[in-house]
Amino acid sequence: MSPTTASSAKLPLSLEFFPAKTPDGVAKYAAVRQELYALKPSFCSVTAGAGGSTHKGTLSMVHDILAEGVEGAPHFTCVGADKATIRDALAQFRAEGVRRIVALRGDLPSGYGSFGEFRYASDLVAFIRAETGDHFHIEVAAYPEMHPQARSPQADLQAYAAKVQAGANSAITQLFFNADAYFRFVDEAARLGADVPVVPGIMPITNASGLIRFADNTGAEIPRWIRLRLQSFGDDVESIKAFGLDVVSALCERLREGGAPAFHIYTMNQSAATLALARRLGW
């Protein structure tokens, strides 16, 4: 498969990382970031654990990213939190120079008896806007194939529209491999008045069992033909990576041609797969 046209390079690109848990991890991920900065990302987001359990690590990595001259965006979960805690976190973000937040409901940690004062991500978005005005660019999550806990596709769309109406600036999707699901979601959300940019979340394929396990846990669909091909490679890592690069680059090109506003790459704190995808697409 030959590289696509240079027009692919015109789309903004953002990258996602997760916080390091050890000093060795801090150094390793710093090196990975430096390699990926060659792609000139518009921002880098950093994930958060259940109930904000990695808040300190998330903010530490965002601090490092900002110091490296790149916009850093913490994932900010609200489940189980109260307004005072959220208000303090927002003050921390402002003090660090954060201007972009990925606002999420998050997963309720084991042992928590209630959702706290924020049951939905839309509640968090509304609170951020009420407390800080337009200081932050707020990203929210979108689920082209439906959130795994949603009652129905329509209920999921309504929940997404509520986040936009509360003040979200743009959205990043869960990983997916079906471009039609993305285009349908964007069209249906726009009909509800939720017409902010919806950025496809792209997961490079490097490990078959890991991808299948992750997708099964998050409700993302791996089309049967992709799943079977991945399984057929067994432990042939190079064949999995080559096939995955073909699949993901073709998906990105179709999304670009269909009008996707940008790409958000789930790096899994590795550089090789993202750089290979960038080369294939002419980025």
Secondary structure, 3 states (H helix, E strand, C coil): CCCCCHHHHHCCEEEEECCCCCHHHHHHHHHHHHHHHHHCCCEEEECCCHHHCCHHHHHHHHHHHHHCCCCEEEEEECCCCCHHHHHHHHHHHHHHCCCEEEEECCCCCCCCCCCCCCCCHHHHHHHHHHHHCCCCEEEEEECCCCCCCCCCHHHHHHHHHHHHHHCCCEEEEEECCCHHHHHHHHHHHHHCCCCCCEEEEECCCCCHHHHHHHHHHHCCCCCHHHHHHHHHCCCCHHHHHHHHHHHHHHHHHHHHHCCCCCEEEECCCCCHHHHHHHHHCCC
